[in-house]
Amino acid sequence: MNTIAATPMSDAIYSFGSGLTFHQAPAIRQALLQAFEQGTRRFDLSRVESFDSAGAQLLIALVKTAEAAGQAIEWERLSSEVSSALSELGLPSLTRLRTPLTSTAP
């Protein structure tokens, strides 16, 4: 399950559930857009165990949505599955995924 949680000294963090694949993509896309519209800019991928190119497309779309709004996404943590898959797809630099991404300027 995906969740949004507020931490005492920070803004809301969207925590992805265990799957970020083709099967979950439509529901997760809606949840990501809603979270972004509500001001969430921090995302935690540490619990993701299943990840495919559809999941990568969702992350890329989220980054592009933020950039179009003049904002940045902050990635709290990446699971080894996400990191490995992004490396295999040749996408870490495209999506600016690092552990953690702290820069808020383009």
C-alpha positions as CSV (number, residue, x, y, z in Angstrom):
1,M,0.0,0.0,0.0
2,N,1.2,3.5,-0.8
3,T,0.9,6.1,2.0
4,I,1.5,9.8,2.7
5,A,2.9,10.6,6.1
6,A,4.0,13.8,7.8
7,T,7.1,13.7,9.8
8,P,7.6,16.0,12.8
9,M,10.3,18.2,11.2
10,S,9.5,17.9,7.5
11,D,6.8,18.1,5.0
12,A,4.7,15.2,3.8
13,I,6.5,12.1,2.4
14,Y,4.8,9.8,-0.1
15,S,5.9,6.2,0.7
16,F,5.5,3.7,-2.1
17,G,4.2,0.2,-1.3
18,S,5.9,-3.0,-2.5
19,G,4.9,-2.8,-6.1
20,L,5.6,-0.2,-8.8
21,T,4.8,-2.2,-11.9
22,F,2.4,-2.2,-14.9
23,H,-0.3,-3.8,-12.8
24,Q,-0.3,-1.0,-10.2
25,A,0.5,1.9,-12.6
26,P,-3.0,3.4,-13.2
27,A,-3.8,3.6,-9.4
28,I,-0.3,4.8,-8.5
29,R,-0.4,7.4,-11.2
30,Q,-3.6,8.9,-9.8
31,A,-2.2,8.8,-6.3
32,L,1.0,10.5,-7.3
33,L,-0.8,13.3,-9.1
34,Q,-3.1,13.8,-6.1
35,A,-0.1,13.8,-3.7
36,F,1.8,16.3,-6.0
37,E,-1.3,18.6,-6.2
38,Q,-1.5,18.5,-2.4
39,G,2.1,19.7,-2.1
40,T,4.0,16.5,-1.6
41,R,7.5,16.7,-3.0
42,R,9.3,14.0,-1.0
43,F,9.0,10.4,-2.1
44,D,10.3,7.2,-0.4
45,L,11.0,4.2,-2.6
46,S,12.6,2.0,0.1
47,R,9.8,-0.6,0.3
48,V,9.5,-1.2,-3.5
49,E,10.2,-4.9,-4.2
50,S,8.7,-5.1,-7.7
51,F,9.6,-2.5,-10.3
52,D,9.5,-2.4,-14.1
53,S,9.6,0.0,-17.0
54,A,6.0,1.2,-16.2
55,G,7.2,2.2,-12.7
56,A,10.1,4.0,-14.3
57,Q,7.7,5.9,-16.6
58,L,5.7,7.0,-13.6
59,L,8.8,8.4,-11.9
60,I,9.9,10.2,-15.0
61,A,6.4,11.7,-15.4
62,L,6.5,12.8,-11.8
63,V,9.8,14.5,-12.3
64,K,8.6,16.2,-15.5
65,T,5.4,17.4,-13.8
66,A,7.5,19.0,-11.0
67,E,9.9,20.6,-13.5
68,A,7.0,22.1,-15.4
69,A,5.8,23.6,-12.2
70,G,9.3,25.0,-11.4
71,Q,9.7,22.5,-8.5
72,A,11.8,19.5,-7.7
73,I,11.2,16.0,-6.4
74,E,13.2,14.8,-3.4
75,W,13.8,11.1,-3.2
76,E,14.2,9.9,0.3
77,R,15.5,6.4,-0.3
78,L,15.6,3.9,-3.2
79,S,15.3,0.1,-2.7
80,S,18.0,-2.0,-4.4
81,E,15.3,-3.3,-6.8
82,V,14.5,0.3,-8.0
83,S,18.2,1.2,-8.2
84,S,19.1,-1.9,-10.1
85,A,16.2,-1.6,-12.6
86,L,16.9,2.0,-13.3
87,S,20.6,1.2,-13.9
88,E,19.6,-1.6,-16.3
89,L,17.2,0.7,-18.1
90,G,19.8,3.5,-18.3
91,L,17.6,5.9,-16.5
92,P,19.1,7.1,-13.2
93,S,20.5,10.3,-14.6
94,L,17.4,11.0,-16.6
95,T,15.2,10.9,-13.5
96,R,17.8,12.4,-11.3
97,L,17.3,9.5,-8.8
98,R,20.0,9.4,-6.2
99,T,20.0,8.5,-2.6
100,P,19.0,11.1,-1.5
101,L,18.3,13.9,-4.0
102,T,18.5,17.1,-2.0
103,S,18.9,19.7,-4.7
104,T,15.8,21.8,-5.2
105,A,17.2,23.9,-8.0
106,P,17.4,22.8,-11.7
